[in-house]
Amino acid sequence: MDSFDAGAGGILRQPKAVWATAGASVVAFMGIGLVDPILPSIARGLDATAGQVSLLFTSYFLITAVAMLLTGFVSSRIGGRKTLLLGLAFVVVFAGLAGTSGSVAQLVGFRAGWGLGNALFVSTALAVIVGAAAGGSAAAILLYESALGLGMACGPLLGAVLGDVSWRYPFFGTATLMAIGFLCIAAFLKEQPKPARKTSVLDPIRALGHGGLASAAVSAFFYNYTFFTVLAFTPFVLNMSPYRSGAVFFAWGVLLAVFSVVVAPRMQARLGSPKVLGGSLVLLAADVLALGYGNHTVAIVCTILSGAFIGVNNTVYTELALGVSDAPRPVASAGYNFVRWFAAAAAPYFAPKIEEWTDIHIPFVVAAVTAVLGAAVVAVRRRALTQEAEELEPRHAAEDGVTAFAN
């Protein structure tokens, strides 16, 4: 708890560059949940099926996953600041174009370009925040998770408010906010020192040869399938107006933020990461089953409650991915994200297909099974995830000091 208190204090005392990067990160994560409350509206507006509209997530995260191999390659050559600005520029352009789409195919294509920009920005933002934040990596990770939680909470709310007028407005709103983020980073973030060694496209793949990082990535892959079944498929199950759906996912995002920033670190300090992660994944599986088989009220409650488990999981997975490998943190993060984002691309595609092949309950059964599989990987590979992280902790602490000094 003492370490959490210290980290929390560090969160509040940060350089302007860190706040600018974190603020833009909030908007980047808003873009993930932004379309949730307007998915049915987009389907009606473009005369598309649920499966076709769900491809908005699939194209976005498929490109994000592949682009993770490029982020280190790009940032090690042009620097962190230019990479952030390049990513933001992509998001501004493609989010704006998404609002002009005349067909679902165009919208899916523009979301793919948006995903490329988001990959360049999000992966580099974490490295920049870890390097520049006061209070070390613990404070930086909590700050990053705070941005994630706030963005995931506010995204559906913004989508609901603007989407109630037109499904196009949330895309224009995101482009505007990202343009503001672009200006803030251009004004407050100085160029980051380039690493001594340029990163290869294959370095993140090589980093996955490390048993601990590979275990974290595989477990996160199964978990992300569950996560994005909830995020991308549940709006069609709830079938609510944009405002009501936005309110549900806003409450979901608030729980996600509170549990990722406040609850998860305290639980980790008391029980250890493997126990917290394994228990949270099993509880998420039970929650998703209840969501799939309960009535409409139960589905709403379980959707909101899933935010608590997702918040805990996000924080623990991020710390494991950054702390368990002997690879440089940006490289380890890219390899880890390369694996897990494929599940985020798969779930929105397969959940509607599974419903077509079976019934509306079975997609949630599959999601519950993948959560349990994620917990099983943690249980089987517990030693690799804990012992190696403890051995590497002094090295990572030294890296943080060097990076903070350089910045």
C-alpha positions in Angstrom: 0.0 0.0 0.0 2.9 2.3 0.8 4.2 1.9 -2.8 0.8 2.7 -4.1 0.5 5.8 -2.0 3.9 6.9 -3.2 3.0 6.2 -6.8 -0.3 8.0 -6.5 1.6 11.0 -5.1 3.9 10.8 -8.1 1.0 10.8 -10.5 0.0 14.3 -9.3 3.4 15.8 -9.7 4.4 15.4 -13.3 6.1 17.6 -16.0 3.9 19.3 -18.6 5.2 16.9 -21.2 3.8 13.9 -19.3 0.4 15.6 -18.8 0.2 16.5 -22.5 1.0 12.9 -23.5 -1.4 11.4 -20.9 -4.1 13.8 -22.1 -3.7 12.8 -25.7 -3.7 9.1 -24.5 -7.1 9.7 -22.9 -8.5 10.8 -26.3 -6.8 7.8 -28.0 -8.5 5.4 -25.7 -11.8 7.2 -26.1 -11.6 6.2 -29.7 -11.9 2.5 -28.8 -15.2 2.8 -26.9 -16.5 5.8 -28.9 -18.5 3.6 -31.4 -20.0 1.4 -28.7 -23.3 3.3 -28.2 -23.7 4.1 -31.8 -23.1 0.6 -33.4 -26.8 0.0 -33.9 -27.2 3.6 -35.2 -24.3 3.0 -37.7 -25.9 -0.3 -38.8 -29.2 1.5 -39.5 -27.6 4.5 -41.1 -25.5 2.4 -43.5 -28.0 -0.4 -43.9 -25.5 -2.9 -42.5 -25.7 -6.0 -40.3 -24.3 -6.4 -36.8 -21.4 -8.5 -38.2 -20.5 -5.9 -40.8 -20.5 -3.1 -38.3 -18.4 -5.2 -35.9 -15.7 -5.1 -38.5 -15.1 -1.5 -37.3 -13.3 -3.1 -34.4 -11.7 -6.0 -36.4 -10.0 -3.7 -39.0 -8.9 -1.3 -36.3 -7.3 -3.9 -34.1 -5.9 -6.1 -36.9 -3.9 -3.1 -38.2 -3.0 -2.1 -34.7 -1.6 -5.6 -34.0 0.5 -5.7 -37.2 1.6 -2.1 -36.7 3.1 -3.0 -33.3 6.0 -4.5 -35.2 6.7 -1.1 -36.8 6.4 1.2 -33.8 9.8 0.6 -32.3 11.3 0.6 -35.8 9.9 4.0 -36.5 10.4 5.6 -33.1 14.1 4.4 -32.8 14.8 6.3 -36.1 12.8 9.5 -35.9 12.4 9.8 -32.1 9.5 9.4 -29.7 8.1 12.9 -30.2 7.9 12.7 -34.0 6.4 9.2 -33.7 3.6 10.5 -31.4 2.9 13.4 -33.7 2.8 11.1 -36.7 0.4 8.8 -35.0 -1.9 11.6 -33.9 -1.8 13.0 -37.5 -3.0 9.6 -38.8 -5.8 9.5 -36.3 -7.0 13.1 -37.1 -7.1 12.4 -40.8 -8.7 9.0 -40.7 -11.2 9.8 -37.9 -12.3 12.8 -39.9 -12.7 10.7 -43.0 -14.6 8.0 -41.1 -17.3 10.6 -40.4 -17.7 11.2 -44.2 -18.2 7.5 -45.0 -20.9 6.6 -47.5 -20.8 2.8 -46.9 -19.7 0.4 -44.2 -16.8 -0.7 -46.3 -15.4 2.8 -46.4 -15.9 3.2 -42.7 -14.1 -0.1 -42.0 -11.2 1.0 -44.2 -10.9 4.4 -42.5 -10.9 2.7 -39.1 -8.0 0.6 -40.3 -6.0 3.8 -41.0 -7.1 5.1 -37.6 -5.7 1.9 -36.1 -2.3 2.5 -37.6 -2.1 5.9 -36.1 -3.3 4.6 -32.8 -0.7 1.9 -32.7 2.1 4.5 -33.4 0.8 6.8 -30.7 -0.3 4.4 -27.9 2.8 2.2 -27.8 5.1 5.2 -27.9 3.1 7.1 -25.4 3.6 4.4 -22.8 7.4 4.5 -23.3 7.4 8.3 -23.2 5.4 8.4 -20.0 7.6 5.7 -18.3 10.7 7.6 -19.3 9.6 11.1 -18.3 7.2 10.5 -15.4 8.2 11.5 -11.8 8.0 8.6 -9.4 9.4 5.8 -11.5 7.7 3.1 -13.5 5.0 2.3 -11.0 3.7 5.9 -11.1 4.0 5.9 -14.9 2.0 2.7 -15.3 -0.7 4.0 -13.0 -0.8 7.3 -14.9 -1.1 5.4 -18.2 -3.8 3.1 -16.8 -5.6 6.2 -15.5 -5.6 7.6 -19.0 -6.9 4.3 -20.3 -9.7 4.1 -17.8 -10.7 7.7 -18.2 -10.7 7.4 -22.0 -12.7 4.1 -21.9 -15.2 5.8 -19.6 -15.6 9.0 -21.6 -15.5 7.5 -25.0 -19.0 5.9 -24.8 -20.4 9.1 -23.2 -19.0 11.3 -26.0 -20.3 8.8 -28.6 -23.7 8.9 -27.0 -24.0 12.7 -26.8 -22.7 13.3 -30.3 -24.2 10.1 -31.8 -27.7 11.1 -30.7 -27.6 13.8 -33.3 -25.8 11.8 -36.0 -23.6 8.7 -36.0 -21.1 10.8 -37.9 -20.5 13.4 -35.2 -18.5 11.2 -32.8 -15.8 10.7 -35.5 -15.6 14.4 -36.2 -15.4 15.0 -32.4 -12.5 12.6 -32.0 -10.6 14.2 -34.9 -11.0 17.6 -33.3 -9.8 16.4 -29.8 -6.9 14.6 -31.3 -5.9 17.7 -33.2 -5.8 19.5 -29.8 -3.7 16.7 -28.4 -1.3 17.1 -31.4 -0.9 20.8 -30.6 -0.3 20.1 -26.9 2.4 17.5 -27.5 4.0 19.8 -30.2 4.1 22.6 -27.6 5.1 20.8 -24.4 7.0 17.6 -25.3 10.7 18.0 -26.2 12.3 15.6 -28.5 13.2 12.3 -26.8 16.8 11.0 -27.1 17.0 8.3 -29.7 18.1 4.9 -28.4 21.7 3.9 -29.1 20.6 0.9 -31.1 17.9 1.1 -33.8 15.1 -1.4 -33.3 14.4 -4.0 -36.0 10.9 -4.9 -37.2 11.7 -8.5 -35.9 12.9 -7.5 -32.5 9.4 -7.7 -30.9 9.1 -11.2 -32.3 12.5 -12.2 -30.9 11.5 -10.8 -27.5 8.6 -13.3 -27.4 11.2 -16.0 -27.2 11.4 -15.1 -23.5 9.2 -17.5 -21.6 7.8 -15.0 -19.2 6.8 -12.5 -21.8 5.4 -15.2 -24.1 3.3 -16.5 -21.2 2.0 -13.0 -20.4 1.2 -12.4 -24.1 -0.7 -15.7 -24.6 -2.7 -15.2 -21.4 -3.5 -11.7 -22.5 -4.6 -13.0 -25.9 -7.3 -15.2 -24.3 -8.3 -12.4 -22.0 -8.6 -9.8 -24.8 -11.0 -12.1 -26.6 -13.3 -11.9 -23.6 -12.7 -8.2 -23.2 -13.7 -7.3 -26.7 -16.6 -9.7 -26.9 -18.1 -7.5 -24.0 -17.1 -4.3 -25.7 -18.1 -5.0 -29.3 -20.9 -7.5 -29.1 -22.8 -6.5 -26.0 -24.2 -3.2 -27.5 -26.3 -5.4 -29.9 -27.5 -7.6 -27.1 -28.5 -4.6 -25.0 -30.1 -2.9 -28.0 -30.6 0.5 -26.3 -30.7 4.1 -27.4 -27.3 5.8 -27.8 -27.8 7.7 -24.5 -28.7 4.7 -22.5 -26.0 2.5 -24.0 -23.5 5.4 -23.4 -24.6 5.6 -19.8 -24.1 1.8 -19.3 -20.6 1.9 -20.8 -19.7 5.1 -19.0 -20.5 3.3 -15.7 -18.5 0.4 -17.0 -15.5 2.7 -17.8 -15.7 4.4 -14.3 -15.4 1.0 -12.7 -12.6 0.1 -15.0 -10.7 3.3 -14.1 -11.2 2.9 -10.3 -10.2 -0.7 -10.2 -7.2 -0.3 -12.5 -5.7 2.6 -10.6 -6.9 2.2 -7.0 -7.9 -1.4 -6.4 -5.5 -3.4 -8.5 -2.2 -2.1 -6.9 -3.5 -2.7 -3.4 -4.6 -6.2 -4.3 -1.3 -6.9 -5.9 0.6 -5.7 -2.8 -1.4 -8.0 -0.6 -1.9 -11.2 -2.8 0.7 -11.0 -5.6 0.1 -10.5 -9.3 -0.6 -14.2 -10.3 -3.3 -14.7 -7.7 -5.0 -11.4 -8.4 -4.9 -12.0 -12.2 -6.1 -15.6 -12.0 -8.9 -14.8 -9.6 -10.0 -11.8 -11.6 -10.1 -13.8 -14.9 -12.2 -16.5 -13.3 -14.7 -13.9 -11.9 -14.8 -12.2 -15.3 -15.7 -15.6 -16.9 -18.6 -16.0 -14.4 -19.8 -12.5 -15.0 -19.8 -12.9 -18.8 -21.8 -16.2 -18.5 -24.4 -14.3 -16.4 -24.4 -11.5 -18.9 -25.2 -14.0 -21.7 -27.9 -15.9 -20.0 -29.5 -13.3 -17.7 -32.5 -11.1 -18.6 -32.0 -7.5 -19.8 -31.5 -6.0 -16.3 -28.9 -8.7 -15.4 -27.1 -8.1 -18.7 -26.8 -4.4 -17.9 -25.6 -5.0 -14.4 -23.1 -7.6 -15.6 -21.8 -5.4 -18.4 -21.1 -2.6 -15.9 -19.6 -5.0 -13.4 -17.2 -6.5 -16.0 -15.4 -3.1 -15.9 -14.1 -3.9 -12.4 -12.5 -7.2 -13.5 -11.2 -5.7 -16.8 -9.6 -2.8 -14.9 -7.7 -5.1 -12.6 -6.6 -7.3 -15.5 -5.4 -4.4 -17.6 -3.1 -3.1 -14.8 -1.6 -6.4 -13.9 -1.0 -7.4 -17.5 0.7 -4.1 -18.3 3.1 -4.5 -15.3 3.8 -8.1 -16.2 4.6 -7.3 -19.8 6.9 -4.4 -18.9 8.6 -6.1 -16.0 9.0 -9.8 -16.9 11.3 -9.6 -19.9 15.0 -8.7 -20.3 14.2 -6.9 -23.6 14.0 -3.1 -23.6 10.6 -2.1 -22.4 9.4 -0.6 -25.8 10.4 -3.8 -27.6 8.8 -6.1 -24.9 5.6 -3.9 -25.0 5.5 -4.2 -28.8 5.8 -8.0 -28.8 3.2 -8.4 -26.1 0.7 -6.0 -27.9 1.4 -7.7 -31.2 0.0 -11.0 -29.8 -2.9 -9.7 -27.7 -4.4 -7.3 -30.2 -5.1 -10.1 -32.6 -7.7 -11.3 -30.1 -9.2 -7.9 -30.0 -9.5 -8.1 -33.8 -10.9 -11.7 -33.7 -13.7 -11.3 -31.0 -15.8 -8.6 -32.8 -15.7 -10.7 -36.0 -16.4 -14.1 -34.5 -19.0 -13.2 -31.8 -21.7 -12.2 -34.4 -20.8 -15.2 -36.5 -21.1 -17.6 -33.6 -24.5 -16.1 -32.9 -25.6 -16.7 -36.5 -24.4 -20.4 -36.3 -25.9 -21.1 -32.9 -27.8 -18.6 -30.7 -27.2 -15.4 -28.8 -25.9 -17.1 -25.6 -23.0 -19.1 -27.1 -20.7 -16.1 -27.9 -20.6 -15.4 -24.2 -19.9 -19.0 -23.4 -16.9 -18.9 -25.7 -15.8 -15.6 -24.1 -16.1 -17.2 -20.6 -14.0 -20.2 -21.8 -11.2 -17.9 -23.1 -11.1 -16.0 -19.8 -10.6 -19.3 -18.0 -7.9 -20.3 -20.5 -6.1 -17.0 -19.7 -6.3 -17.9 -16.0 -5.0 -21.4 -16.7 -1.9 -20.0 -18.5 -1.2 -17.8 -15.5 -1.5 -20.7 -13.1 0.7 -23.1 -15.2 3.3 -20.4 -15.9 3.2 -18.7 -12.5 6.9 -19.3 -11.8 8.0 -17.8 -15.1 5.8 -14.7 -14.5 7.0 -14.0 -11.0 10.6 -15.2 -10.5 11.9 -13.7 -13.7 10.2 -10.4 -13.0 11.7 -10.3 -9.5 15.2 -11.0 -10.9 14.9 -8.2 -13.5 13.4 -5.6 -11.2 16.8 -4.0 -10.3 17.7 -3.8 -13.9 14.4 -2.1 -14.9 14.8 0.3 -11.9 18.2 1.3 -13.3 16.8 1.7 -16.8 14.1 4.0 -15.4 16.7 6.2 -13.7 18.8 6.4 -16.8 15.8 7.2 -19.0 14.4 9.8 -16.6 17.8 11.5 -16.4 18.2 11.6 -20.1 14.8 13.2 -20.5 
